[in-house]
């Protein structure tokens, strides 16, 4: 493991635990090294590799789009285990270029290291709970490594499914599921007889397994309907509308079951779904006309705002929030404004803000780490220990600042929504929920 990779692993492991409310691993890999090619879906752009590498145990080398490798970035990317992969859309001779890269991946795998590659090859502009077709590159890399070692070592493929509630929303949830390990050595006879067909077959096996690791709505036109039903039933992976008593795993399973039900609809059943979709759209327009969200309606309708607790939370966190504002808050808002202005695709916002904020906070506060031991009144050793603890706590201070800002906004919304008469809206919601549960068996 290169030193920069290790330092970033520490930083992102810590920061992701603050950023996400819950991180759940299904079938985790309990080894650092293992000659495994991990193939993941690609919902969250830059967020995906950082999250997978920092929250799971295996040390990985990343296969990264080639256009980010320049003469300036190449040394830095090398230090964080990144290798280029060339795609047809990049307008280059991918076969010749990737042949040279395969020479490097052969060495990486034969040294008992792991590779992480995003099998879909691209990221959508927003969360789409579906899996795009998996490219053949991972299987090619694996069989190339087996030929390199004359089939004397075991090489594996394993699918990963990264399931966000919303990767751009702080304190949202994420679940990472790992599939079955595919031992490529088992396909030796087939590969020697027909390499192209075997690569296709193995890719199909991998893709089939990966579809069990994510919510997979086959019809993109039903993606919003799927999200709306999760919102209204409060059972699935919606980022704000969910039952706190449900585990993230049970919410993930519900989301998958709902997608499978939608995927099984016939053309006539899809037509029969249209009246329900129209009811949902009408209800959402009522929410919009009142200027409130579905979660705010739920909180008011069930008297669940817990405003007193929120006020107490703000009071308790305020001293830490002030330190957070001093060390990180102002730079966070500068980064937020810059990213959301310069990056036209929102899919990049959350991950880019996180990376820039981490580097900015470290660089801006690092001088404090060196100055504090000489300013404090205790012994140098005590001063140093305090400085280390304080420096590491800056992330918690920043989290406190963002939490207080969110809770103050929450209390402001509370005073507005409580002044509205939403009895009619609550009745409409109850009728809509009855319609959903009567038409959708698993709802």
SELUM-975413 format. One record per residue (C-alpha): residue number from 1; residue in one letter; x, y, z. Coordinates in steps of 0.1 Angstrom, whole numbers, plus 5000, padded with zeros to 4 digits. Each point is the difference from the previous one (the first is absolute). Example, Ala and Ser with C-alpha at 12.3 -4.5 7.8 and 13.67 -1.06 7.14 Angstrom:
2
<atom pos="1" code="a" x="5123" y="4955" z="5078"/>
<atom pos="2" code="s" x="5014" y="5034" z="4993"/>
END
This chain:
443
<atom pos="1" code="x" x="5000" y="5000" z="5000"/>
<atom pos="2" code="x" x="5014" y="5034" z="4990"/>
<atom pos="3" code="x" x="5002" y="5026" z="5027"/>
<atom pos="4" code="x" x="4977" y="5025" z="4983"/>
<atom pos="5" code="x" x="4974" y="4972" z="4995"/>
<atom pos="6" code="x" x="5002" y="4992" z="5037"/>
<atom pos="7" code="x" x="4997" y="5037" z="5011"/>
<atom pos="8" code="x" x="4970" y="5005" z="4978"/>
<atom pos="9" code="x" x="4985" y="4967" z="5013"/>
<atom pos="10" code="x" x="5002" y="5014" z="5035"/>
<atom pos="11" code="x" x="4985" y="5033" z="4990"/>
<atom pos="12" code="x" x="4971" y="4986" z="4980"/>
<atom pos="13" code="x" x="4992" y="4972" z="5024"/>
<atom pos="14" code="x" x="4996" y="5026" z="5027"/>
<atom pos="15" code="x" x="4982" y="5026" z="4979"/>
<atom pos="16" code="x" x="4975" y="4976" z="4985"/>
<atom pos="17" code="x" x="4990" y="4989" z="5034"/>
<atom pos="18" code="x" x="4991" y="5036" z="5007"/>
<atom pos="19" code="x" x="4984" y="5006" z="4966"/>
<atom pos="20" code="x" x="4977" y="4970" z="4999"/>
<atom pos="21" code="x" x="4974" y="4992" z="5028"/>
<atom pos="22" code="x" x="5004" y="4963" z="4994"/>
<atom pos="23" code="x" x="5024" y="4979" z="4980"/>
<atom pos="24" code="x" x="4991" y="4963" z="4997"/>
<atom pos="25" code="x" x="5022" y="4973" z="4985"/>
<atom pos="26" code="x" x="4984" y="4968" z="4987"/>
<atom pos="27" code="x" x="5024" y="4970" z="4995"/>
<atom pos="28" code="x" x="5032" y="5020" z="5008"/>
<atom pos="29" code="x" x="5033" y="4987" z="4989"/>
<atom pos="30" code="x" x="5023" y="4993" z="5030"/>
<atom pos="31" code="x" x="5033" y="5002" z="4983"/>
<atom pos="32" code="x" x="5024" y="5027" z="4988"/>
<atom pos="33" code="x" x="5015" y="4982" z="4970"/>
<atom pos="34" code="x" x="4984" y="4973" z="4979"/>
<atom pos="35" code="x" x="5004" y="5002" z="4961"/>
<atom pos="36" code="x" x="4964" y="5011" z="4997"/>
<atom pos="37" code="x" x="4985" y="5023" z="4973"/>
<atom pos="38" code="x" x="4972" y="5018" z="5017"/>
<atom pos="39" code="x" x="4974" y="5012" z="4975"/>
<atom pos="40" code="x" x="4976" y="5027" z="5013"/>
<atom pos="41" code="x" x="4970" y="5019" z="4987"/>
<atom pos="42" code="x" x="5006" y="5037" z="4996"/>
<atom pos="43" code="x" x="4972" y="5022" z="5015"/>
<atom pos="44" code="x" x="5021" y="5026" z="5018"/>
<atom pos="45" code="x" x="5029" y="5011" z="4977"/>
<atom pos="46" code="x" x="5031" y="5008" z="5021"/>
<atom pos="47" code="x" x="4982" y="4990" z="5032"/>
<atom pos="48" code="x" x="4999" y="4963" z="4990"/>
<atom pos="49" code="x" x="5038" y="4992" z="5000"/>
<atom pos="50" code="x" x="5007" y="5021" z="5031"/>
<atom pos="51" code="x" x="4972" y="4983" z="5019"/>
<atom pos="52" code="x" x="5008" y="4964" z="4989"/>
<atom pos="53" code="x" x="5037" y="5003" z="5007"/>
<atom pos="54" code="x" x="4996" y="5017" z="5034"/>
<atom pos="55" code="x" x="4972" y="4980" z="5015"/>
<atom pos="56" code="x" x="5009" y="4965" z="4988"/>
<atom pos="57" code="x" x="5031" y="4981" z="5011"/>
<atom pos="58" code="x" x="5017" y="4990" z="4966"/>
<atom pos="59" code="x" x="5027" y="5023" z="4987"/>
<atom pos="60" code="x" x="4992" y="5008" z="4964"/>
<atom pos="61" code="x" x="5015" y="5015" z="4969"/>
<atom pos="62" code="x" x="4974" y="5021" z="4981"/>
<atom pos="63" code="x" x="4994" y="4998" z="4963"/>
<atom pos="64" code="x" x="4992" y="5036" z="4991"/>
<atom pos="65" code="x" x="4990" y="5017" z="4968"/>
<atom pos="66" code="x" x="5031" y="5009" z="4980"/>
<atom pos="67" code="x" x="4992" y="5037" z="4994"/>
<atom pos="68" code="x" x="5008" y="5009" z="5036"/>
<atom pos="69" code="x" x="5037" y="4989" z="4995"/>
<atom pos="70" code="x" x="5022" y="5028" z="4989"/>
<atom pos="71" code="x" x="5037" y="5007" z="5005"/>
<atom pos="72" code="x" x="4991" y="5020" z="5031"/>
<atom pos="73" code="x" x="4974" y="4976" z="5016"/>
<atom pos="74" code="x" x="5017" y="4967" z="4990"/>
<atom pos="75" code="x" x="5025" y="4999" z="5029"/>
<atom pos="76" code="x" x="4974" y="5009" z="5026"/>
<atom pos="77" code="x" x="4975" y="4974" z="4986"/>
<atom pos="78" code="x" x="5027" y="4974" z="5001"/>
<atom pos="79" code="x" x="5005" y="5007" z="5037"/>
<atom pos="80" code="x" x="4963" y="4993" z="5007"/>
<atom pos="81" code="x" x="5000" y="4967" z="4980"/>
<atom pos="82" code="x" x="4982" y="5012" z="4969"/>
<atom pos="83" code="x" x="5005" y="4984" z="4966"/>
<atom pos="84" code="x" x="4985" y="5014" z="4967"/>
<atom pos="85" code="x" x="4974" y="4981" z="4980"/>
<atom pos="86" code="x" x="4992" y="5010" z="4965"/>
<atom pos="87" code="x" x="4964" y="5001" z="4987"/>
<atom pos="88" code="x" x="4987" y="5001" z="4964"/>
<atom pos="89" code="x" x="4983" y="5033" z="5008"/>
<atom pos="90" code="x" x="5035" y="5015" z="5007"/>
<atom pos="91" code="x" x="5007" y="4999" z="4962"/>
<atom pos="92" code="x" x="5032" y="4980" z="5002"/>
<atom pos="93" code="x" x="5012" y="4965" z="4990"/>
<atom pos="94" code="x" x="4987" y="4983" z="5031"/>
<atom pos="95" code="x" x="5014" y="4966" z="4991"/>
<atom pos="96" code="x" x="5036" y="5011" z="4996"/>
<atom pos="97" code="x" x="4999" y="5024" z="5030"/>
<atom pos="98" code="x" x="4983" y="4976" z="5024"/>
<atom pos="99" code="x" x="5024" y="4972" z="4990"/>
<atom pos="100" code="x" x="5028" y="5020" z="5017"/>
<atom pos="101" code="x" x="4978" y="5006" z="5030"/>
<atom pos="102" code="x" x="4993" y="4963" z="5002"/>
<atom pos="103" code="x" x="5037" y="4994" z="5004"/>
<atom pos="104" code="x" x="4998" y="5021" z="5032"/>
<atom pos="105" code="x" x="4968" y="4984" z="5013"/>
<atom pos="106" code="x" x="5016" y="4966" z="4994"/>
<atom pos="107" code="x" x="5028" y="5009" z="5024"/>
<atom pos="108" code="x" x="4976" y="5016" z="5025"/>
<atom pos="109" code="x" x="4978" y="4968" z="5002"/>
<atom pos="110" code="x" x="5030" y="4976" z="5001"/>
<atom pos="111" code="x" x="5014" y="5019" z="5029"/>
<atom pos="112" code="x" x="4969" y="4991" z="5020"/>
<atom pos="113" code="x" x="4984" y="5034" z="4996"/>
<atom pos="114" code="x" x="4964" y="5009" z="4992"/>
<atom pos="115" code="x" x="4985" y="5022" z="4972"/>
<atom pos="116" code="x" x="4969" y="5021" z="5002"/>
<atom pos="117" code="x" x="4982" y="5008" z="4967"/>
<atom pos="118" code="x" x="4966" y="5015" z="4993"/>
<atom pos="119" code="x" x="4984" y="4976" z="4976"/>
<atom pos="120" code="x" x="4973" y="5023" z="4985"/>
<atom pos="121" code="x" x="5026" y="5024" z="4987"/>
<atom pos="122" code="x" x="4982" y="5032" z="5008"/>
<atom pos="123" code="x" x="4978" y="5018" z="5025"/>
<atom pos="124" code="x" x="4965" y="5014" z="4995"/>
<atom pos="125" code="x" x="4992" y="5037" z="5007"/>
<atom pos="126" code="x" x="4979" y="4990" z="5030"/>
<atom pos="127" code="x" x="4993" y="4970" z="5021"/>
<atom pos="128" code="x" x="4984" y="4973" z="4979"/>
<atom pos="129" code="x" x="4993" y="4968" z="5019"/>
<atom pos="130" code="x" x="5009" y="4977" z="4972"/>
<atom pos="131" code="x" x="5030" y="4981" z="4986"/>
<atom pos="132" code="x" x="5013" y="5008" z="4966"/>
<atom pos="133" code="x" x="5016" y="4971" z="4979"/>
<atom pos="134" code="x" x="5034" y="4990" z="5013"/>
<atom pos="135" code="x" x="5030" y="5004" z="4977"/>
<atom pos="136" code="x" x="5023" y="4971" z="4992"/>
<atom pos="137" code="x" x="5031" y="5017" z="5012"/>
<atom pos="138" code="x" x="5001" y="4985" z="5035"/>
<atom pos="139" code="x" x="4999" y="4964" z="4986"/>
<atom pos="140" code="x" x="5027" y="5009" z="4974"/>
<atom pos="141" code="x" x="5022" y="5013" z="5028"/>
<atom pos="142" code="x" x="4995" y="4968" z="5020"/>
<atom pos="143" code="x" x="5007" y="4976" z="4972"/>
<atom pos="144" code="x" x="5030" y="5020" z="4989"/>
<atom pos="145" code="x" x="5015" y="4997" z="5035"/>
<atom pos="146" code="x" x="4994" y="4962" z="5000"/>
<atom pos="147" code="x" x="5018" y="4997" z="4967"/>
<atom pos="148" code="x" x="5028" y="5021" z="5014"/>
<atom pos="149" code="x" x="5005" y="4976" z="5030"/>
<atom pos="150" code="x" x="4994" y="4969" z="4978"/>
<atom pos="151" code="x" x="4968" y="4993" z="5020"/>
<atom pos="152" code="x" x="5020" y="4992" z="5031"/>
<atom pos="153" code="x" x="4983" y="5025" z="5023"/>
<atom pos="154" code="x" x="4963" y="5005" z="5008"/>
<atom pos="155" code="x" x="4984" y="5032" z="4986"/>
<atom pos="156" code="x" x="4965" y="5010" z="5010"/>
<atom pos="157" code="x" x="4972" y="5023" z="4989"/>
<atom pos="158" code="x" x="4976" y="5014" z="5025"/>
<atom pos="159" code="x" x="4971" y="5024" z="4996"/>
<atom pos="160" code="x" x="4993" y="5029" z="5023"/>
<atom pos="161" code="x" x="4967" y="5019" z="5003"/>
<atom pos="162" code="x" x="5002" y="5036" z="5014"/>
<atom pos="163" code="x" x="4965" y="5011" z="5011"/>
<atom pos="164" code="x" x="4996" y="5036" z="5011"/>
<atom pos="165" code="x" x="4969" y="5016" z="5013"/>
<atom pos="166" code="x" x="5015" y="5033" z="4986"/>
<atom pos="167" code="x" x="5038" y="5004" z="4995"/>
<atom pos="168" code="x" x="4996" y="5038" z="4999"/>
<atom pos="169" code="x" x="4982" y="5002" z="5033"/>
<atom pos="170" code="x" x="5019" y="5002" z="5033"/>
<atom pos="171" code="x" x="4989" y="4975" z="5027"/>
<atom pos="172" code="x" x="4983" y="4978" z="4974"/>
<atom pos="173" code="x" x="5006" y="4962" z="5000"/>
<atom pos="174" code="x" x="5020" y="4976" z="4978"/>
<atom pos="175" code="x" x="5001" y="4962" z="4997"/>
<atom pos="176" code="x" x="5029" y="4982" z="4982"/>
<atom pos="177" code="x" x="4992" y="4964" z="4991"/>
<atom pos="178" code="x" x="5025" y="4975" z="4987"/>
<atom pos="179" code="x" x="4990" y="4971" z="4978"/>
<atom pos="180" code="x" x="5014" y="4965" z="4994"/>
<atom pos="181" code="x" x="5036" y="4996" z="4991"/>
<atom pos="182" code="x" x="5005" y="4986" z="4965"/>
<atom pos="183" code="x" x="5032" y="4979" z="4997"/>
<atom pos="184" code="x" x="5012" y="5006" z="4964"/>
<atom pos="185" code="x" x="5023" y="4970" z="5001"/>
<atom pos="186" code="x" x="4968" y="4978" z="4999"/>
<atom pos="187" code="x" x="4995" y="5012" z="4964"/>
<atom pos="188" code="x" x="5035" y="4990" z="4987"/>
<atom pos="189" code="x" x="4988" y="4973" z="4975"/>
<atom pos="190" code="x" x="4972" y="5023" z="4986"/>
<atom pos="191" code="x" x="5024" y="5029" z="4997"/>
<atom pos="192" code="x" x="5027" y="4980" z="4982"/>
<atom pos="193" code="x" x="4973" y="4988" z="4975"/>
<atom pos="194" code="x" x="4983" y="5033" z="4994"/>
<atom pos="195" code="x" x="5013" y="5031" z="5019"/>
<atom pos="196" code="x" x="4975" y="5025" z="4987"/>
<atom pos="197" code="x" x="4970" y="4978" z="5008"/>
<atom pos="198" code="x" x="5013" y="4992" z="5035"/>
<atom pos="199" code="x" x="5006" y="5037" z="5008"/>
<atom pos="200" code="x" x="4964" y="5007" z="4989"/>
<atom pos="201" code="x" x="4986" y="4971" z="5021"/>
<atom pos="202" code="x" x="5020" y="5011" z="5031"/>
<atom pos="203" code="x" x="4989" y="5036" z="4996"/>
<atom pos="204" code="x" x="4964" y="4988" z="4998"/>
<atom pos="205" code="x" x="5004" y="4980" z="5032"/>
<atom pos="206" code="x" x="5015" y="5030" z="5017"/>
<atom pos="207" code="x" x="4972" y="5023" z="4988"/>
<atom pos="208" code="x" x="4973" y="4976" z="5011"/>
<atom pos="209" code="x" x="5015" y="4999" z="5035"/>
<atom pos="210" code="x" x="5004" y="5037" z="5002"/>
<atom pos="211" code="x" x="4964" y="5006" z="4992"/>
<atom pos="212" code="x" x="4993" y="4983" z="5034"/>
<atom pos="213" code="x" x="5022" y="5026" z="5018"/>
<atom pos="214" code="x" x="4982" y="5031" z="4989"/>
<atom pos="215" code="x" x="4965" y="5013" z="4995"/>
<atom pos="216" code="x" x="4995" y="4994" z="4963"/>
<atom pos="217" code="x" x="4970" y="5018" z="4984"/>
<atom pos="218" code="x" x="5003" y="4988" z="4963"/>
<atom pos="219" code="x" x="4977" y="5026" z="4986"/>
<atom pos="220" code="x" x="5015" y="5036" z="5005"/>
<atom pos="221" code="x" x="4965" y="5015" z="4996"/>
<atom pos="222" code="x" x="4990" y="4982" z="5032"/>
<atom pos="223" code="x" x="5030" y="5013" z="5020"/>
<atom pos="224" code="x" x="4981" y="5030" z="5014"/>
<atom pos="225" code="x" x="4969" y="4979" z="5008"/>
<atom pos="226" code="x" x="5022" y="4976" z="5019"/>
<atom pos="227" code="x" x="5015" y="5029" z="5020"/>
<atom pos="228" code="x" x="4965" y="5015" z="5007"/>
<atom pos="229" code="x" x="4986" y="4968" z="5013"/>
<atom pos="230" code="x" x="5030" y="4996" z="5024"/>
<atom pos="231" code="x" x="4994" y="5036" z="5011"/>
<atom pos="232" code="x" x="4963" y="4994" z="5006"/>
<atom pos="233" code="x" x="5003" y="4966" z="5018"/>
<atom pos="234" code="x" x="5031" y="5011" z="5020"/>
<atom pos="235" code="x" x="5014" y="4965" z="4996"/>
<atom pos="236" code="x" x="5028" y="5002" z="4974"/>
<atom pos="237" code="x" x="5032" y="5019" z="4992"/>
<atom pos="238" code="x" x="4985" y="5035" z="4998"/>
<atom pos="239" code="x" x="5025" y="5024" z="5016"/>
<atom pos="240" code="x" x="4975" y="5019" z="5022"/>
<atom pos="241" code="x" x="4968" y="4980" z="5001"/>
<atom pos="242" code="x" x="5006" y="4968" z="5019"/>
<atom pos="243" code="x" x="4991" y="4982" z="5032"/>
<atom pos="244" code="x" x="5028" y="5005" z="5026"/>
<atom pos="245" code="x" x="4992" y="4966" z="5015"/>
<atom pos="246" code="x" x="5009" y="4982" z="4967"/>
<atom pos="247" code="x" x="5036" y="4990" z="4994"/>
<atom pos="248" code="x" x="5018" y="5012" z="4969"/>
<atom pos="249" code="x" x="5002" y="4963" z="4989"/>
<atom pos="250" code="x" x="4962" y="4995" z="5002"/>
<atom pos="251" code="x" x="4994" y="5033" z="4981"/>
<atom pos="252" code="x" x="5024" y="4988" z="4973"/>
<atom pos="253" code="x" x="4982" y="4967" z="4997"/>
<atom pos="254" code="x" x="4967" y="5018" z="4997"/>
<atom pos="255" code="x" x="5014" y="5022" z="4973"/>
<atom pos="256" code="x" x="5012" y="4970" z="4981"/>
<atom pos="257" code="x" x="4967" y="4981" z="5004"/>
<atom pos="258" code="x" x="4980" y="5030" z="4987"/>
<atom pos="259" code="x" x="5023" y="5002" z="4970"/>
<atom pos="260" code="x" x="4996" y="4963" z="4993"/>
<atom pos="261" code="x" x="4962" y="5005" z="5001"/>
<atom pos="262" code="x" x="5002" y="5028" z="4975"/>
<atom pos="263" code="x" x="5023" y="4981" z="4977"/>
<atom pos="264" code="x" x="4975" y="4971" z="4999"/>
<atom pos="265" code="x" x="4970" y="5022" z="4988"/>
<atom pos="266" code="x" x="4985" y="4992" z="4967"/>
<atom pos="267" code="x" x="4990" y="5027" z="4975"/>
<atom pos="268" code="x" x="4964" y="4998" z="5012"/>
<atom pos="269" code="x" x="5011" y="5003" z="5036"/>
<atom pos="270" code="x" x="5022" y="5030" z="4992"/>
<atom pos="271" code="x" x="4969" y="5017" z="4984"/>
<atom pos="272" code="x" x="4981" y="4991" z="5032"/>
<atom pos="273" code="x" x="5027" y="5018" z="5020"/>
<atom pos="274" code="x" x="4994" y="5033" z="4982"/>
<atom pos="275" code="x" x="4970" y="5011" z="5022"/>
<atom pos="276" code="x" x="5021" y="4995" z="5031"/>
<atom pos="277" code="x" x="5028" y="5019" z="4985"/>
<atom pos="278" code="x" x="4976" y="5029" z="4992"/>
<atom pos="279" code="x" x="4988" y="4999" z="5037"/>
<atom pos="280" code="x" x="5036" y="5002" z="5012"/>
<atom pos="281" code="x" x="5008" y="5029" z="4977"/>
<atom pos="282" code="x" x="4969" y="5019" z="5011"/>
<atom pos="283" code="x" x="5010" y="4995" z="5037"/>
<atom pos="284" code="x" x="5035" y="5013" z="4993"/>
<atom pos="285" code="x" x="4985" y="5031" z="4984"/>
<atom pos="286" code="x" x="4980" y="5006" z="5032"/>
<atom pos="287" code="x" x="5032" y="4998" z="5020"/>
<atom pos="288" code="x" x="5017" y="5024" z="4977"/>
<atom pos="289" code="x" x="4971" y="5025" z="5001"/>
<atom pos="290" code="x" x="5003" y="5000" z="5038"/>
<atom pos="291" code="x" x="5038" y="5003" z="4998"/>
<atom pos="292" code="x" x="5007" y="4970" z="5022"/>
<atom pos="293" code="x" x="5016" y="4966" z="4996"/>
<atom pos="294" code="x" x="4984" y="4966" z="5006"/>
<atom pos="295" code="x" x="5022" y="4995" z="5031"/>
<atom pos="296" code="x" x="4988" y="5033" z="5014"/>
<atom pos="297" code="x" x="4964" y="4990" z="4995"/>
<atom pos="298" code="x" x="5007" y="4968" z="5018"/>
<atom pos="299" code="x" x="5017" y="5017" z="5029"/>
<atom pos="300" code="x" x="4971" y="5024" z="5004"/>
<atom pos="301" code="x" x="4974" y="4974" z="4995"/>
<atom pos="302" code="x" x="5015" y="4977" z="5026"/>
<atom pos="303" code="x" x="5012" y="5028" z="5023"/>
<atom pos="304" code="x" x="5036" y="4987" z="4997"/>
<atom pos="305" code="x" x="5020" y="5032" z="4996"/>
<atom pos="306" code="x" x="5016" y="4996" z="5034"/>
<atom pos="307" code="x" x="5007" y="5038" z="5000"/>
<atom pos="308" code="x" x="5010" y="5001" z="5037"/>
<atom pos="309" code="x" x="5026" y="4974" z="4995"/>
<atom pos="310" code="x" x="5013" y="5018" z="4969"/>
<atom pos="311" code="x" x="5004" y="5032" z="5021"/>
<atom pos="312" code="x" x="5019" y="4982" z="5027"/>
<atom pos="313" code="x" x="5022" y="4984" z="4974"/>
<atom pos="314" code="x" x="5009" y="5034" z="4985"/>
<atom pos="315" code="x" x="5008" y="5013" z="5035"/>
<atom pos="316" code="x" x="5022" y="4971" z="5009"/>
<atom pos="317" code="x" x="5019" y="5000" z="4966"/>
<atom pos="318" code="x" x="5004" y="5038" z="4997"/>
<atom pos="319" code="x" x="5034" y="5003" z="5017"/>
<atom pos="320" code="x" x="5014" y="4972" z="4977"/>
<atom pos="321" code="x" x="4981" y="5016" z="4970"/>
<atom pos="322" code="x" x="5018" y="5033" z="5006"/>
<atom pos="323" code="x" x="5034" y="4982" z="4998"/>
<atom pos="324" code="x" x="4988" y="4982" z="4969"/>
<atom pos="325" code="x" x="4990" y="5034" z="4984"/>
<atom pos="326" code="x" x="5035" y="5013" z="5008"/>
<atom pos="327" code="x" x="5020" y="4970" z="4987"/>
<atom pos="328" code="x" x="4978" y="4987" z="4972"/>
<atom pos="329" code="x" x="4966" y="5017" z="4995"/>
<atom pos="330" code="x" x="5010" y="5030" z="4980"/>
<atom pos="331" code="x" x="5022" y="4980" z="4976"/>
<atom pos="332" code="x" x="4973" y="4974" z="4996"/>
<atom pos="333" code="x" x="4975" y="5026" z="4987"/>
<atom pos="334" code="x" x="5026" y="5014" z="4976"/>
<atom pos="335" code="x" x="5007" y="4965" z="4987"/>
<atom pos="336" code="x" x="4963" y="4993" z="4997"/>
<atom pos="337" code="x" x="4993" y="5031" z="4980"/>
<atom pos="338" code="x" x="5029" y="4994" z="4977"/>
<atom pos="339" code="x" x="4992" y="4963" z="4993"/>
<atom pos="340" code="x" x="4963" y="5006" z="4994"/>
<atom pos="341" code="x" x="5009" y="5029" z="4976"/>
<atom pos="342" code="x" x="5028" y="4982" z="4981"/>
<atom pos="343" code="x" x="4987" y="4965" z="4998"/>
<atom pos="344" code="x" x="4969" y="4998" z="4978"/>
<atom pos="345" code="x" x="4993" y="4963" z="5009"/>
<atom pos="346" code="x" x="4987" y="4997" z="5036"/>
<atom pos="347" code="x" x="5012" y="4964" z="5002"/>
<atom pos="348" code="x" x="5035" y="5015" z="5006"/>
<atom pos="349" code="x" x="4990" y="5025" z="5027"/>
<atom pos="350" code="x" x="5001" y="4979" z="5032"/>
<atom pos="351" code="x" x="5032" y="4981" z="4993"/>
<atom pos="352" code="x" x="5019" y="5031" z="4987"/>
<atom pos="353" code="x" x="4989" y="5021" z="5030"/>
<atom pos="354" code="x" x="5011" y="4973" z="5024"/>
<atom pos="355" code="x" x="5035" y="4996" z="4984"/>
<atom pos="356" code="x" x="5006" y="5037" z="4998"/>
<atom pos="357" code="x" x="4987" y="5007" z="5035"/>
<atom pos="358" code="x" x="5023" y="4973" z="5015"/>
<atom pos="359" code="x" x="5031" y="5013" z="4983"/>
<atom pos="360" code="x" x="4991" y="5037" z="5007"/>
<atom pos="361" code="x" x="4993" y="4993" z="5037"/>
<atom pos="362" code="x" x="5032" y="4980" z="5005"/>
<atom pos="363" code="x" x="5022" y="5026" z="4982"/>
<atom pos="364" code="x" x="4984" y="5030" z="5017"/>
<atom pos="365" code="x" x="5001" y="4985" z="5035"/>
<atom pos="366" code="x" x="5034" y="4982" z="4998"/>
<atom pos="367" code="x" x="5020" y="5031" z="5012"/>
<atom pos="368" code="x" x="4979" y="4999" z="5032"/>
<atom pos="369" code="x" x="5012" y="4964" z="5007"/>
<atom pos="370" code="x" x="5036" y="5012" z="5000"/>
<atom pos="371" code="x" x="4993" y="5033" z="5019"/>
<atom pos="372" code="x" x="4978" y="4987" z="5028"/>
<atom pos="373" code="x" x="5026" y="4979" z="5019"/>
<atom pos="374" code="x" x="5020" y="5032" z="5006"/>
<atom pos="375" code="x" x="4971" y="5021" z="5010"/>
<atom pos="376" code="x" x="4983" y="4979" z="5026"/>
<atom pos="377" code="x" x="5009" y="5002" z="5037"/>
<atom pos="378" code="x" x="5007" y="4963" z="5007"/>
<atom pos="379" code="x" x="5031" y="4979" z="4994"/>
<atom pos="380" code="x" x="5010" y="4996" z="4963"/>
<atom pos="381" code="x" x="4989" y="4963" z="5000"/>
<atom pos="382" code="x" x="4965" y="5009" z="5014"/>
<atom pos="383" code="x" x="4998" y="5029" z="4976"/>
<atom pos="384" code="x" x="5008" y="4977" z="4971"/>
<atom pos="385" code="x" x="4974" y="4975" z="5010"/>
<atom pos="386" code="x" x="4974" y="5027" z="5003"/>
<atom pos="387" code="x" x="5009" y="5014" z="4966"/>
<atom pos="388" code="x" x="4997" y="4967" z="4984"/>
<atom pos="389" code="x" x="4966" y="4994" z="5016"/>
<atom pos="390" code="x" x="4988" y="5035" z="4991"/>
<atom pos="391" code="x" x="5012" y="4997" z="4964"/>
<atom pos="392" code="x" x="4982" y="4967" z="4995"/>
<atom pos="393" code="x" x="4968" y="5015" z="5016"/>
<atom pos="394" code="x" x="4998" y="5027" z="4974"/>
<atom pos="395" code="x" x="4979" y="4976" z="4979"/>
<atom pos="396" code="x" x="4976" y="4996" z="5029"/>
<atom pos="397" code="x" x="4999" y="5038" z="5004"/>
<atom pos="398" code="x" x="4991" y="5004" z="4963"/>
<atom pos="399" code="x" x="4973" y="4973" z="5004"/>
<atom pos="400" code="x" x="4986" y="5019" z="5030"/>
<atom pos="401" code="x" x="4999" y="5033" z="4980"/>
<atom pos="402" code="x" x="4982" y="4983" z="4971"/>
<atom pos="403" code="x" x="4976" y="4983" z="5024"/>
<atom pos="404" code="x" x="4991" y="5032" z="5018"/>
<atom pos="405" code="x" x="4995" y="5018" z="4966"/>
<atom pos="406" code="x" x="4977" y="4972" z="4989"/>
<atom pos="407" code="x" x="4980" y="4999" z="5033"/>
<atom pos="408" code="x" x="4995" y="5038" z="4999"/>
<atom pos="409" code="x" x="4986" y="4997" z="4965"/>
<atom pos="410" code="x" x="4979" y="4971" z="5012"/>
<atom pos="411" code="x" x="4985" y="5021" z="5028"/>
<atom pos="412" code="x" x="4993" y="5028" z="4976"/>
<atom pos="413" code="x" x="4981" y="4976" z="4977"/>
<atom pos="414" code="x" x="4982" y="4987" z="5031"/>
<atom pos="415" code="x" x="4985" y="5034" z="5008"/>
<atom pos="416" code="x" x="4989" y="5004" z="4964"/>
<atom pos="417" code="x" x="4985" y="4966" z="4995"/>
<atom pos="418" code="x" x="4982" y="4999" z="5034"/>
<atom pos="419" code="x" x="4981" y="5031" z="4989"/>
<atom pos="420" code="x" x="4985" y="4982" z="4970"/>
<atom pos="421" code="x" x="4967" y="4981" z="5000"/>
<atom pos="422" code="x" x="5009" y="4966" z="4985"/>
<atom pos="423" code="x" x="4970" y="4979" z="5011"/>
<atom pos="424" code="x" x="4988" y="4997" z="4964"/>
<atom pos="425" code="x" x="5035" y="4990" z="4989"/>
<atom pos="426" code="x" x="5002" y="4973" z="5026"/>
<atom pos="427" code="x" x="4967" y="4986" z="4989"/>
<atom pos="428" code="x" x="5013" y="5000" z="4964"/>
<atom pos="429" code="x" x="5032" y="4982" z="5011"/>
<atom pos="430" code="x" x="4980" y="4974" z="5018"/>
<atom pos="431" code="x" x="4978" y="4993" z="4969"/>
<atom pos="432" code="x" x="5031" y="4999" z="4978"/>
<atom pos="433" code="x" x="5017" y="4976" z="5024"/>
<atom pos="434" code="x" x="4970" y="4977" z="4999"/>
<atom pos="435" code="x" x="5001" y="5001" z="4962"/>
<atom pos="436" code="x" x="5037" y="4991" z="5000"/>
<atom pos="437" code="x" x="4996" y="4971" z="5024"/>
<atom pos="438" code="x" x="4970" y="4986" z="4982"/>
<atom pos="439" code="x" x="5017" y="5001" z="4966"/>
<atom pos="440" code="x" x="5035" y="4990" z="5010"/>
<atom pos="441" code="x" x="5001" y="4968" z="5020"/>
<atom pos="442" code="x" x="5034" y="5006" z="5016"/>
<atom pos="443" code="x" x="4994" y="5036" z="5009"/>
END
